[in-house]
C-alpha cells in the first residue's frame, strides 16, 4: 500500500482530527489493513514507534510501523518468539532441558547439521550468558545465546 492509502486509513480512525491515534484506534486500523493483533502486540507497537513518548501514534510514526510490518518481523521479535516457544513451563526462564529442546529442534530442522551439545556444554552456555547468576536464562540472556549460536 502506498503512503496515500495509509494516510486514508489513518485519517479514517482519527475521528477527532488530532493527527494522532491511540491504542484502540491503532488496533482498529490494523484490523482494517488485515492485521489481527492482540492488545499486548498493539501496546508493543506503540512502545516501539511512539518516538515522542506521548502514548499516541502520529502519522509519521504510523508509517514507520506499517513499513516495518510489511517488511516482516525484526530479529528481536523472532528471538522473542523463540523464547516463548521454548519456555516449556511458561515461567519466563529457560533452563538446561529447554535449551536442549531448542538444539534438538534446530538439529532436526537443519537435517542434522546442528550438533546437540551435551549436558556440560549446555550448562556452560547458560553460565556464560547468565548475567544475573540465577542459573537460567531470561529473555535478554537467551537472545545472547541465540546470537552466539547463529540459529
N, CA, C and O atoms as a GROMACS GRO file, in nm:
protein
  604
    1UNK      N    1   0.085  -0.117   0.000
    1UNK     CA    2   0.000   0.000   0.000
    1UNK      C    3   0.090   0.123   0.000
    1UNK      O    4   0.194   0.126   0.066
    2UNK      N    5   0.048   0.223  -0.073
    2UNK     CA    6   0.125   0.347  -0.082
    2UNK      C    7   0.095   0.440   0.035
    2UNK      O    8   0.001   0.417   0.112
    3UNK      N    9   0.175   0.544   0.048
    3UNK     CA   10   0.161   0.639   0.157
    3UNK      C   11   0.020   0.698   0.159
    3UNK      O   12  -0.040   0.711   0.266
    4UNK      N   13  -0.033   0.732   0.043
    4UNK     CA   14  -0.167   0.792   0.038
    4UNK      C   15  -0.271   0.696   0.095
    4UNK      O   16  -0.361   0.738   0.168
    5UNK      N   17  -0.260   0.568   0.063
    5UNK     CA   18  -0.353   0.468   0.117
    5UNK      C   19  -0.343   0.457   0.268
    5UNK      O   20  -0.444   0.446   0.338
    6UNK      N   21  -0.220   0.460   0.319
    6UNK     CA   22  -0.202   0.458   0.464
    6UNK      C   23  -0.261   0.583   0.528
    6UNK      O   24  -0.323   0.577   0.634
    7UNK      N   25  -0.242   0.697   0.462
    7UNK     CA   26  -0.295   0.822   0.514
    7UNK      C   27  -0.448   0.816   0.522
    7UNK      O   28  -0.507   0.861   0.620
    8UNK      N   29  -0.511   0.761   0.421
    8UNK     CA   30  -0.658   0.749   0.420
    8UNK      C   31  -0.705   0.659   0.535
    8UNK      O   32  -0.802   0.691   0.603
    9UNK      N   33  -0.636   0.548   0.556
    9UNK     CA   34  -0.674   0.457   0.664
    9UNK      C   35  -0.651   0.523   0.801
    9UNK      O   36  -0.734   0.509   0.891
   10UNK      N   37  -0.540   0.593   0.816
   10UNK     CA   38  -0.509   0.663   0.940
   10UNK      C   39  -0.617   0.768   0.969
   10UNK      O   40  -0.669   0.775   1.080
   11UNK      N   41  -0.649   0.848   0.868
   11UNK     CA   42  -0.749   0.953   0.885
   11UNK      C   43  -0.887   0.896   0.916
   11UNK      O   44  -0.967   0.959   0.986
   12UNK      N   45  -0.914   0.778   0.864
   12UNK     CA   46  -1.046   0.716   0.888
   12UNK      C   47  -1.068   0.685   1.036
   12UNK      O   48  -1.182   0.688   1.083
   13UNK      N   49  -0.962   0.655   1.110
   13UNK     CA   50  -0.978   0.624   1.252
   13UNK      C   51  -0.944   0.743   1.342
   13UNK      O   52  -0.974   0.740   1.462
   14UNK      N   53  -0.883   0.846   1.286
   14UNK     CA   54  -0.853   0.967   1.363
   14UNK      C   55  -0.977   1.056   1.362
   14UNK      O   56  -0.981   1.161   1.299
   15UNK      N   57  -1.078   1.009   1.435
   15UNK     CA   58  -1.209   1.075   1.433
   15UNK      C   59  -1.209   1.212   1.498
   15UNK      O   60  -1.298   1.292   1.472
   16UNK      N   61  -1.110   1.240   1.583
   16UNK     CA   62  -1.101   1.371   1.648
   16UNK      C   63  -1.014   1.468   1.568
   16UNK      O   64  -0.996   1.583   1.608
   17UNK      N   65  -0.959   1.421   1.456
   17UNK     CA   66  -0.873   1.503   1.370
   17UNK      C   67  -0.756   1.564   1.447
   17UNK      O   68  -0.717   1.678   1.425
   18UNK      N   69  -0.701   1.483   1.539
   18UNK     CA   70  -0.591   1.530   1.623
   18UNK      C   71  -0.454   1.509   1.559
   18UNK      O   72  -0.354   1.564   1.604
   19UNK      N   73  -0.450   1.428   1.454
   19UNK     CA   74  -0.322   1.395   1.393
   19UNK      C   75  -0.251   1.281   1.462
   19UNK      O   76  -0.139   1.245   1.426
   20UNK      N   77  -0.318   1.224   1.563
   20UNK     CA   78  -0.263   1.108   1.634
   20UNK      C   79  -0.374   1.007   1.656
   20UNK      O   80  -0.493   1.040   1.653
   21UNK      N   81  -0.332   0.884   1.677
   21UNK     CA   82  -0.429   0.779   1.711
   21UNK      C   83  -0.383   0.708   1.838
   21UNK      O   84  -0.264   0.700   1.866
   22UNK      N   85  -0.480   0.659   1.913
   22UNK     CA   86  -0.450   0.591   2.039
   22UNK      C   87  -0.443   0.440   2.017
   22UNK      O   88  -0.453   0.392   1.904
   23UNK      N   89  -0.428   0.368   2.125
   23UNK     CA   90  -0.417   0.222   2.123
   23UNK      C   91  -0.535   0.159   2.048
   23UNK      O   92  -0.517   0.080   1.956
   24UNK      N   93  -0.655   0.195   2.090
   24UNK     CA   94  -0.775   0.137   2.029
   24UNK      C   95  -0.782   0.168   1.880
   24UNK      O   96  -0.816   0.080   1.800
   25UNK      N   97  -0.750   0.290   1.842
   25UNK     CA   98  -0.757   0.330   1.701
   25UNK      C   99  -0.649   0.259   1.618
   25UNK      O  100  -0.674   0.222   1.503
   26UNK      N  101  -0.530   0.240   1.676
   26UNK     CA  102  -0.426   0.166   1.605
   26UNK      C  103  -0.470   0.023   1.581
   26UNK      O  104  -0.451  -0.031   1.472
   27UNK      N  105  -0.528  -0.039   1.682
   27UNK     CA  106  -0.578  -0.175   1.666
   27UNK      C  107  -0.686  -0.179   1.557
   27UNK      O  108  -0.690  -0.272   1.477
   28UNK      N  109  -0.771  -0.079   1.556
   28UNK     CA  110  -0.878  -0.071   1.457
   28UNK      C  111  -0.821  -0.059   1.315
   28UNK      O  112  -0.864  -0.131   1.225
   29UNK      N  113  -0.725   0.030   1.294
   29UNK     CA  114  -0.671   0.049   1.161
   29UNK      C  115  -0.590  -0.074   1.117
   29UNK      O  116  -0.590  -0.109   0.999
   30UNK      N  117  -0.522  -0.138   1.210
   30UNK     CA  118  -0.450  -0.261   1.175
   30UNK      C  119  -0.549  -0.368   1.129
   30UNK      O  120  -0.522  -0.442   1.034
   31UNK      N  121  -0.664  -0.375   1.195
   31UNK     CA  122  -0.769  -0.468   1.154
   31UNK      C  123  -0.819  -0.437   1.014
   31UNK      O  124  -0.840  -0.528   0.933
   32UNK      N  125  -0.840  -0.310   0.985
   32UNK     CA  126  -0.884  -0.268   0.852
   32UNK      C  127  -0.782  -0.311   0.746
   32UNK      O  128  -0.819  -0.349   0.635
   33UNK      N  129  -0.656  -0.305   0.783
   33UNK     CA  130  -0.548  -0.340   0.691
   33UNK      C  131  -0.518  -0.491   0.690
   33UNK      O  132  -0.422  -0.535   0.628
   34UNK      N  133  -0.601  -0.569   0.761
   34UNK     CA  134  -0.587  -0.714   0.759
   34UNK      C  135  -0.493  -0.771   0.862
   34UNK      O  136  -0.458  -0.889   0.855
   35UNK      N  137  -0.452  -0.691   0.959
   35UNK     CA  138  -0.361  -0.737   1.064
   35UNK      C  139  -0.442  -0.760   1.192
   35UNK      O  140  -0.480  -0.664   1.258
   36UNK      N  141  -0.467  -0.883   1.227
   36UNK     CA  142  -0.536  -0.913   1.352
   36UNK      C  143  -0.429  -0.925   1.460
   36UNK      O  144  -0.345  -1.015   1.456
   37UNK      N  145  -0.434  -0.834   1.558
   37UNK     CA  146  -0.332  -0.832   1.662
   37UNK      C  147  -0.397  -0.822   1.799
   37UNK      O  148  -0.504  -0.762   1.815
   38UNK      N  149  -0.332  -0.882   1.897
   38UNK     CA  150  -0.378  -0.877   2.036
   38UNK      C  151  -0.343  -0.740   2.095
   38UNK      O  152  -0.256  -0.670   2.044
   39UNK      N  153  -0.413  -0.705   2.201
   39UNK     CA  154  -0.388  -0.577   2.269
   39UNK      C  155  -0.242  -0.564   2.311
   39UNK      O  156  -0.184  -0.455   2.302
   40UNK      N  157  -0.182  -0.673   2.357
   40UNK     CA  158  -0.041  -0.668   2.401
   40UNK      C  159   0.050  -0.632   2.284
   40UNK      O  160   0.147  -0.557   2.302
   41UNK      N  161   0.021  -0.683   2.166
   41UNK     CA  162   0.103  -0.652   2.048
   41UNK      C  163   0.086  -0.506   2.008
   41UNK      O  164   0.183  -0.440   1.971
   42UNK      N  165  -0.037  -0.455   2.016
   42UNK     CA  166  -0.062  -0.314   1.986
   42UNK      C  167   0.018  -0.226   2.083
   42UNK      O  168   0.078  -0.126   2.043
   43UNK      N  169   0.017  -0.263   2.210
   43UNK     CA  170   0.094  -0.189   2.310
   43UNK      C  171   0.244  -0.191   2.276
   43UNK      O  172   0.312  -0.090   2.294
   44UNK      N  173   0.294  -0.304   2.228
   44UNK     CA  174   0.434  -0.312   2.188
   44UNK      C  175   0.463  -0.221   2.070
   44UNK      O  176   0.567  -0.155   2.066
   45UNK      N  177   0.371  -0.215   1.974
   45UNK     CA  178   0.389  -0.125   1.859
   45UNK      C  179   0.394   0.020   1.905
   45UNK      O  180   0.479   0.098   1.860
   46UNK      N  181   0.303   0.056   1.994
   46UNK     CA  182   0.303   0.194   2.044
   46UNK      C  183   0.434   0.222   2.117
   46UNK      O  184   0.494   0.327   2.097
   47UNK      N  185   0.478   0.130   2.200
   47UNK     CA  186   0.604   0.148   2.272
   47UNK      C  187   0.722   0.163   2.176
   47UNK      O  188   0.811   0.244   2.199
   48UNK      N  189   0.721   0.084   2.070
   48UNK     CA  190   0.833   0.086   1.976
   48UNK      C  191   0.832   0.208   1.884
   48UNK      O  192   0.938   0.264   1.856
   49UNK      N  193   0.715   0.250   1.839
   49UNK     CA  194   0.709   0.353   1.735
   49UNK      C  195   0.669   0.492   1.785
   49UNK      O  196   0.675   0.588   1.709
   50UNK      N  197   0.629   0.504   1.908
   50UNK     CA  198   0.590   0.634   1.964
   50UNK      C  199   0.716   0.711   2.002
   50UNK      O  200   0.759   0.710   2.117
   51UNK      N  201   0.775   0.777   1.904
   51UNK     CA  202   0.905   0.842   1.921
   51UNK      C  203   0.904   0.951   2.029
   51UNK      O  204   1.002   0.965   2.102
   52UNK      N  205   0.796   1.026   2.040
   52UNK     CA  206   0.793   1.134   2.138
   52UNK      C  207   0.732   1.092   2.272
   52UNK      O  208   0.716   1.174   2.362
   53UNK      N  209   0.700   0.964   2.284
   53UNK     CA  210   0.652   0.904   2.410
   53UNK      C  211   0.528   0.973   2.468
   53UNK      O  212   0.517   0.990   2.589
   54UNK      N  213   0.435   1.013   2.379
   54UNK     CA  214   0.311   1.074   2.427
   54UNK      C  215   0.196   0.974   2.440
   54UNK      O  216   0.084   1.010   2.473
   55UNK      N  217   0.226   0.846   2.412
   55UNK     CA  218   0.125   0.742   2.424
   55UNK      C  219   0.033   0.732   2.303
   55UNK      O  220  -0.063   0.655   2.304
   56UNK      N  221   0.062   0.810   2.202
   56UNK     CA  222  -0.018   0.810   2.079
   56UNK      C  223   0.074   0.795   1.959
   56UNK      O  224   0.195   0.815   1.969
   57UNK      N  225   0.015   0.760   1.847
   57UNK     CA  226   0.091   0.740   1.725
   57UNK      C  227   0.054   0.850   1.625
   57UNK      O  228  -0.063   0.863   1.587
   58UNK      N  229   0.153   0.928   1.584
   58UNK     CA  230   0.131   1.028   1.480
   58UNK      C  231   0.139   0.958   1.344
   58UNK      O  232   0.176   0.841   1.336
   59UNK      N  233   0.104   1.029   1.238
   59UNK     CA  234   0.109   0.966   1.107
   59UNK      C  235   0.250   0.921   1.069
   59UNK      O  236   0.266   0.809   1.021
   60UNK      N  237   0.354   1.004   1.088
   60UNK     CA  238   0.490   0.954   1.056
   60UNK      C  239   0.527   0.830   1.138
   60UNK      O  240   0.590   0.738   1.085
   61UNK      N  241   0.488   0.826   1.265
   61UNK     CA  242   0.515   0.707   1.347
   61UNK      C  243   0.436   0.588   1.294
   61UNK      O  244   0.486   0.475   1.291
   62UNK      N  245   0.313   0.613   1.252
   62UNK     CA  246   0.229   0.509   1.195
   62UNK      C  247   0.292   0.453   1.067
   62UNK      O  248   0.294   0.332   1.046
   63UNK      N  249   0.346   0.542   0.983
   63UNK     CA  250   0.413   0.496   0.860
   63UNK      C  251   0.532   0.406   0.893
   63UNK      O  252   0.552   0.303   0.829
   64UNK      N  253   0.610   0.445   0.992
   64UNK     CA  254   0.724   0.361   1.033
   64UNK      C  255   0.676   0.223   1.075
   64UNK      O  256   0.737   0.122   1.039
   65UNK      N  257   0.569   0.219   1.149
   65UNK     CA  258   0.511   0.092   1.194
   65UNK      C  259   0.466   0.009   1.074
   65UNK      O  260   0.494  -0.110   1.067
   66UNK      N  261   0.396   0.071   0.981
   66UNK     CA  262   0.343  -0.001   0.865
   66UNK      C  263   0.456  -0.054   0.777
   66UNK      O  264   0.449  -0.167   0.729
   67UNK      N  265   0.560   0.026   0.756
   67UNK     CA  266   0.672  -0.020   0.674
   67UNK      C  267   0.742  -0.138   0.739
   67UNK      O  268   0.782  -0.232   0.671
   68UNK      N  269   0.756  -0.133   0.870
   68UNK     CA  270   0.818  -0.244   0.940
   68UNK      C  271   0.731  -0.369   0.934
   68UNK      O  272   0.782  -0.480   0.916
   69UNK      N  273   0.600  -0.352   0.950
   69UNK     CA  274   0.510  -0.467   0.943
   69UNK      C  275   0.514  -0.530   0.804
   69UNK      O  276   0.505  -0.652   0.791
   70UNK      N  277   0.526  -0.449   0.702
   70UNK     CA  278   0.532  -0.501   0.566
   70UNK      C  279   0.663  -0.573   0.538
   70UNK      O  280   0.668  -0.663   0.454
   71UNK      N  281   0.769  -0.534   0.608
   71UNK     CA  282   0.899  -0.596   0.584
   71UNK      C  283   0.920  -0.724   0.664
   71UNK      O  284   1.021  -0.792   0.645
   72UNK      N  285   0.827  -0.757   0.752
   72UNK     CA  286   0.839  -0.879   0.831
   72UNK      C  287   0.892  -0.854   0.970
   72UNK      O  288   0.926  -0.741   1.004
   73UNK      N  289   0.899  -0.959   1.049
   73UNK     CA  290   0.941  -0.943   1.188
   73UNK      C  291   1.089  -0.908   1.201
   73UNK      O  292   1.171  -0.948   1.119
   74UNK      N  293   1.119  -0.832   1.305
   74UNK     CA  294   1.258  -0.798   1.333
   74UNK      C  295   1.327  -0.917   1.398
   74UNK      O  296   1.262  -1.012   1.442
   75UNK      N  297   1.458  -0.911   1.404
   75UNK     CA  298   1.534  -1.017   1.469
   75UNK      C  299   1.493  -1.029   1.616
   75UNK      O  300   1.482  -1.139   1.669
   76UNK      N  301   1.470  -0.914   1.680
   76UNK     CA  302   1.428  -0.915   1.820
   76UNK      C  303   1.295  -0.989   1.836
   76UNK      O  304   1.278  -1.066   1.931
   77UNK      N  305   1.201  -0.967   1.746
   77UNK     CA  306   1.072  -1.034   1.754
   77UNK      C  307   1.087  -1.184   1.731
   77UNK      O  308   1.019  -1.264   1.797
   78UNK      N  309   1.174  -1.223   1.640
   78UNK     CA  310   1.196  -1.365   1.613
   78UNK      C  311   1.254  -1.433   1.736
   78UNK      O  312   1.211  -1.542   1.774
   79UNK      N  313   1.353  -1.370   1.799
   79UNK     CA  314   1.415  -1.428   1.920
   79UNK      C  315   1.313  -1.433   2.033
   79UNK      O  316   1.310  -1.531   2.108
   80UNK      N  317   1.229  -1.332   2.045
   80UNK     CA  318   1.125  -1.331   2.148
   80UNK      C  319   1.027  -1.446   2.126
   80UNK      O  320   0.986  -1.512   2.222
   81UNK      N  321   0.991  -1.469   2.002
   81UNK     CA  322   0.901  -1.580   1.972
   81UNK      C  323   0.968  -1.714   2.000
   81UNK      O  324   0.903  -1.807   2.050
   82UNK      N  325   1.096  -1.724   1.970
   82UNK     CA  326   1.170  -1.847   2.001
   82UNK      C  327   1.168  -1.871   2.152
   82UNK      O  328   1.144  -1.983   2.198
   83UNK      N  329   1.194  -1.765   2.228
   83UNK     CA  330   1.196  -1.778   2.374
   83UNK      C  331   1.062  -1.830   2.423
   83UNK      O  332   1.057  -1.924   2.503
   84UNK      N  333   0.954  -1.771   2.377
   84UNK     CA  334   0.821  -1.813   2.420
   84UNK      C  335   0.793  -1.958   2.381
   84UNK      O  336   0.728  -2.031   2.455
   85UNK      N  337   0.841  -1.998   2.264
   85UNK     CA  338   0.821  -2.135   2.218
   85UNK      C  339   0.893  -2.235   2.307
   85UNK      O  340   0.839  -2.341   2.337
   86UNK      N  341   1.014  -2.203   2.349
   86UNK     CA  342   1.094  -2.298   2.425
   86UNK      C  343   1.083  -2.283   2.576
   86UNK      O  344   1.139  -2.364   2.650
   87UNK      N  345   1.013  -2.184   2.622
   87UNK     CA  346   0.985  -2.169   2.766
   87UNK      C  347   0.870  -2.264   2.798
   87UNK      O  348   0.756  -2.221   2.819
   88UNK      N  349   0.902  -2.394   2.803
   88UNK     CA  350   0.802  -2.500   2.816
   88UNK      C  351   0.709  -2.485   2.936
   88UNK      O  352   0.590  -2.516   2.927
   89UNK      N  353   0.762  -2.437   3.048
   89UNK     CA  354   0.681  -2.427   3.169
   89UNK      C  355   0.622  -2.286   3.189
   89UNK      O  356   0.559  -2.259   3.291
   90UNK      N  357   0.644  -2.197   3.091
   90UNK     CA  358   0.588  -2.061   3.092
   90UNK      C  359   0.625  -1.982   3.218
   90UNK      O  360   0.545  -1.904   3.270
   91UNK      N  361   0.745  -2.004   3.266
   91UNK     CA  362   0.791  -1.936   3.387
   91UNK      C  363   0.871  -1.810   3.356
   91UNK      O  364   0.907  -1.735   3.448
   92UNK      N  365   0.900  -1.784   3.228
   92UNK     CA  366   0.976  -1.666   3.192
   92UNK      C  367   1.126  -1.689   3.194
   92UNK      O  368   1.204  -1.594   3.187
   93UNK      N  369   1.166  -1.815   3.203
   93UNK     CA  370   1.308  -1.851   3.204
   93UNK      C  371   1.328  -1.979   3.125
   93UNK      O  372   1.236  -2.059   3.108
   94UNK      N  373   1.451  -1.998   3.077
   94UNK     CA  374   1.486  -2.121   3.006
   94UNK      C  375   1.603  -2.185   3.080
   94UNK      O  376   1.704  -2.122   3.107
   95UNK      N  377   1.585  -2.313   3.111
   95UNK     CA  378   1.689  -2.390   3.178
   95UNK      C  379   1.756  -2.486   3.081
   95UNK      O  380   1.736  -2.478   2.960
   96UNK      N  381   1.835  -2.576   3.136
   96UNK     CA  382   1.912  -2.671   3.054
   96UNK      C  383   1.821  -2.758   2.968
   96UNK      O  384   1.847  -2.775   2.849
   97UNK      N  385   1.714  -2.812   3.025
   97UNK     CA  386   1.626  -2.901   2.948
   97UNK      C  387   1.562  -2.828   2.830
   97UNK      O  388   1.553  -2.881   2.720
   98UNK      N  389   1.518  -2.705   2.855
   98UNK     CA  390   1.454  -2.628   2.748
   98UNK      C  391   1.555  -2.588   2.642
   98UNK      O  392   1.523  -2.586   2.523
   99UNK      N  393   1.678  -2.558   2.684
   99UNK     CA  394   1.782  -2.524   2.588
   99UNK      C  395   1.817  -2.647   2.503
   99UNK      O  396   1.840  -2.635   2.382
  100UNK      N  397   1.820  -2.764   2.565
  100UNK     CA  398   1.845  -2.887   2.491
  100UNK      C  399   1.735  -2.908   2.386
  100UNK      O  400   1.764  -2.948   2.273
  101UNK      N  401   1.610  -2.880   2.422
  101UNK     CA  402   1.500  -2.894   2.326
  101UNK      C  403   1.517  -2.800   2.207
  101UNK      O  404   1.485  -2.835   2.094
  102UNK      N  405   1.568  -2.680   2.233
  102UNK     CA  406   1.595  -2.586   2.125
  102UNK      C  407   1.696  -2.645   2.027
  102UNK      O  408   1.677  -2.640   1.906
  103UNK      N  409   1.804  -2.701   2.080
  103UNK     CA  410   1.906  -2.760   1.993
  103UNK      C  411   1.853  -2.882   1.920
  103UNK      O  412   1.887  -2.903   1.803
  104UNK      N  413   1.770  -2.961   1.984
  104UNK     CA  414   1.709  -3.077   1.916
  104UNK      C  415   1.625  -3.033   1.798
  104UNK      O  416   1.632  -3.092   1.690
  105UNK      N  417   1.545  -2.930   1.819
  105UNK     CA  418   1.460  -2.879   1.711
  105UNK      C  419   1.546  -2.821   1.599
  105UNK      O  420   1.520  -2.848   1.482
  106UNK      N  421   1.647  -2.743   1.634
  106UNK     CA  422   1.736  -2.685   1.533
  106UNK      C  423   1.808  -2.794   1.456
  106UNK      O  424   1.826  -2.784   1.335
  107UNK      N  425   1.848  -2.900   1.527
  107UNK     CA  426   1.914  -3.013   1.463
  107UNK      C  427   1.821  -3.080   1.363
  107UNK      O  428   1.860  -3.109   1.250
  108UNK      N  429   1.697  -3.105   1.405
  108UNK     CA  430   1.601  -3.171   1.317
  108UNK      C  431   1.570  -3.085   1.194
  108UNK      O  432   1.562  -3.136   1.082
  109UNK      N  433   1.554  -2.956   1.215
  109UNK     CA  434   1.520  -2.866   1.104
  109UNK      C  435   1.638  -2.845   1.009
  109UNK      O  436   1.618  -2.809   0.893
  110UNK      N  437   1.759  -2.865   1.057
  110UNK     CA  438   1.877  -2.846   0.972
  110UNK      C  439   1.922  -2.976   0.906
  110UNK      O  440   2.025  -2.978   0.838
  111UNK      N  441   1.846  -3.082   0.924
  111UNK     CA  442   1.887  -3.210   0.867
  111UNK      C  443   2.008  -3.269   0.937
  111UNK      O  444   2.086  -3.341   0.876
  112UNK      N  445   2.023  -3.238   1.065
  112UNK     CA  446   2.133  -3.294   1.144
  112UNK      C  447   2.261  -3.213   1.140
  112UNK      O  448   2.364  -3.259   1.191
  113UNK      N  449   2.259  -3.095   1.081
  113UNK     CA  450   2.382  -3.014   1.069
  113UNK      C  451   2.416  -2.940   1.198
  113UNK      O  452   2.530  -2.898   1.215
  114UNK      N  453   2.321  -2.925   1.286
  114UNK     CA  454   2.348  -2.855   1.413
  114UNK      C  455   2.363  -2.960   1.523
  114UNK      O  456   2.273  -3.040   1.548
  115UNK      N  457   2.478  -2.957   1.586
  115UNK     CA  458   2.509  -3.055   1.692
  115UNK      C  459   2.430  -3.023   1.819
  115UNK      O  460   2.411  -2.907   1.854
  116UNK      N  461   2.385  -3.127   1.886
  116UNK     CA  462   2.315  -3.110   2.013
  116UNK      C  463   2.422  -3.120   2.123
  116UNK      O  464   2.481  -3.226   2.142
  117UNK      N  465   2.446  -3.011   2.194
  117UNK     CA  466   2.551  -3.013   2.298
  117UNK      C  467   2.516  -3.109   2.413
  117UNK      O  468   2.400  -3.136   2.440
  118UNK      N  469   2.621  -3.158   2.478
  118UNK     CA  470   2.599  -3.243   2.594
  118UNK      C  471   2.558  -3.158   2.714
  118UNK      O  472   2.559  -3.035   2.708
  119UNK      N  473   2.523  -3.225   2.822
  119UNK     CA  474   2.474  -3.159   2.943
  119UNK      C  475   2.573  -3.054   2.996
  119UNK      O  476   2.534  -2.945   3.035
  120UNK      N  477   2.699  -3.089   2.997
  120UNK     CA  478   2.803  -2.998   3.047
  120UNK      C  479   2.810  -2.872   2.962
  120UNK      O  480   2.818  -2.761   3.016
  121UNK      N  481   2.807  -2.887   2.831
  121UNK     CA  482   2.816  -2.773   2.740
  121UNK      C  483   2.693  -2.684   2.752
  121UNK      O  484   2.705  -2.561   2.749
  122UNK      N  485   2.575  -2.745   2.764
  122UNK     CA  486   2.453  -2.666   2.781
  122UNK      C  487   2.460  -2.583   2.910
  122UNK      O  488   2.425  -2.465   2.911
  123UNK      N  489   2.505  -2.646   3.018
  123UNK     CA  490   2.518  -2.576   3.145
  123UNK      C  491   2.620  -2.462   3.133
  123UNK      O  492   2.600  -2.355   3.189
  124UNK      N  493   2.729  -2.487   3.061
  124UNK     CA  494   2.832  -2.384   3.042
  124UNK      C  495   2.776  -2.266   2.960
  124UNK      O  496   2.807  -2.151   2.987
  125UNK      N  497   2.694  -2.297   2.861
  125UNK     CA  498   2.633  -2.191   2.780
  125UNK      C  499   2.545  -2.103   2.868
  125UNK      O  500   2.546  -1.980   2.856
  126UNK      N  501   2.469  -2.167   2.955
  126UNK     CA  502   2.382  -2.089   3.045
  126UNK      C  503   2.467  -2.006   3.140
  126UNK      O  504   2.438  -1.888   3.161
  127UNK      N  505   2.571  -2.066   3.198
  127UNK     CA  506   2.658  -1.991   3.290
  127UNK      C  507   2.719  -1.869   3.222
  127UNK      O  508   2.727  -1.761   3.282
  128UNK      N  509   2.761  -1.885   3.097
  128UNK     CA  510   2.826  -1.775   3.025
  128UNK      C  511   2.729  -1.660   2.998
  128UNK      O  512   2.768  -1.543   3.008
  129UNK      N  513   2.604  -1.692   2.966
  129UNK     CA  514   2.506  -1.589   2.930
  129UNK      C  515   2.428  -1.538   3.050
  129UNK      O  516   2.361  -1.435   3.041
  130UNK      N  517   2.435  -1.608   3.162
  130UNK     CA  518   2.352  -1.580   3.279
  130UNK      C  519   2.406  -1.461   3.358
  130UNK      O  520   2.479  -1.477   3.456
  131UNK      N  521   2.368  -1.342   3.315
  131UNK     CA  522   2.421  -1.220   3.376
  131UNK      C  523   2.377  -1.201   3.520
  131UNK      O  524   2.452  -1.147   3.601
  132UNK      N  525   2.255  -1.245   3.554
  132UNK     CA  526   2.207  -1.227   3.692
  132UNK      C  527   2.240  -1.346   3.782
  132UNK      O  528   2.200  -1.350   3.898
  133UNK      N  529   2.313  -1.443   3.727
  133UNK     CA  530   2.364  -1.558   3.803
  133UNK      C  531   2.254  -1.637   3.875
  133UNK      O  532   2.274  -1.682   3.988
  134UNK      N  533   2.138  -1.655   3.810
  134UNK     CA  534   2.031  -1.733   3.874
  134UNK      C  535   2.020  -1.875   3.818
  134UNK      O  536   1.929  -1.949   3.855
  135UNK      N  537   2.112  -1.913   3.729
  135UNK     CA  538   2.116  -2.049   3.679
  135UNK      C  539   2.020  -2.077   3.564
  135UNK      O  540   2.002  -2.192   3.525
  136UNK      N  541   1.960  -1.975   3.511
  136UNK     CA  542   1.866  -1.992   3.399
  136UNK      C  543   1.871  -1.866   3.313
  136UNK      O  544   1.928  -1.764   3.353
  137UNK      N  545   1.809  -1.874   3.196
  137UNK     CA  546   1.816  -1.763   3.102
  137UNK      C  547   1.684  -1.686   3.097
  137UNK      O  548   1.578  -1.745   3.077
  138UNK      N  549   1.693  -1.555   3.116
  138UNK     CA  550   1.576  -1.471   3.094
  138UNK      C  551   1.575  -1.435   2.944
  138UNK      O  552   1.668  -1.474   2.873
  139UNK      N  553   1.476  -1.364   2.895
  139UNK     CA  554   1.472  -1.336   2.751
  139UNK      C  555   1.596  -1.265   2.696
  139UNK      O  556   1.641  -1.298   2.586
  140UNK      N  557   1.652  -1.169   2.769
  140UNK     CA  558   1.770  -1.099   2.721
  140UNK      C  559   1.892  -1.191   2.716
  140UNK      O  560   1.969  -1.186   2.620
  141UNK      N  561   1.908  -1.273   2.818
  141UNK     CA  562   2.020  -1.366   2.821
  141UNK      C  563   2.005  -1.472   2.711
  141UNK      O  564   2.103  -1.512   2.648
  142UNK      N  565   1.882  -1.515   2.689
  142UNK     CA  566   1.853  -1.610   2.582
  142UNK      C  567   1.892  -1.552   2.446
  142UNK      O  568   1.948  -1.622   2.362
  143UNK      N  569   1.862  -1.425   2.426
  143UNK     CA  570   1.896  -1.359   2.299
  143UNK      C  571   2.048  -1.366   2.275
  143UNK      O  572   2.092  -1.384   2.161
  144UNK      N  573   2.125  -1.353   2.382
  144UNK     CA  574   2.271  -1.362   2.370
  144UNK      C  575   2.312  -1.502   2.323
  144UNK      O  576   2.400  -1.515   2.237
  145UNK      N  577   2.250  -1.606   2.379
  145UNK     CA  578   2.282  -1.743   2.339
  145UNK      C  579   2.247  -1.764   2.192
  145UNK      O  580   2.326  -1.822   2.117
  146UNK      N  581   2.130  -1.718   2.151
  146UNK     CA  582   2.087  -1.735   2.011
  146UNK      C  583   2.185  -1.664   1.919
  146UNK      O  584   2.222  -1.717   1.814
  147UNK      N  585   2.228  -1.546   1.957
  147UNK     CA  586   2.324  -1.470   1.876
  147UNK      C  587   2.456  -1.546   1.864
  147UNK      O  588   2.515  -1.552   1.756
  148UNK      N  589   2.503  -1.604   1.974
  148UNK     CA  590   2.630  -1.677   1.972
  148UNK      C  591   2.622  -1.805   1.888
  148UNK      O  592   2.720  -1.847   1.827
  149UNK      N  593   2.502  -1.866   1.886
  149UNK     CA  594   2.488  -1.993   1.814
  149UNK      C  595   2.452  -1.975   1.667
  149UNK      O  596   2.456  -2.070   1.589
  150UNK      N  597   2.416  -1.854   1.630
  150UNK     CA  598   2.379  -1.825   1.491
  150UNK      C  599   2.267  -1.914   1.439
  150UNK      O  600   2.276  -1.967   1.328
  151UNK      N  601   2.161  -1.929   1.518
  151UNK     CA  602   2.046  -2.008   1.472
  151UNK      C  603   1.978  -1.938   1.358
  151UNK      O  604   1.879  -1.987   1.305
   0.00000   0.00000   0.00000
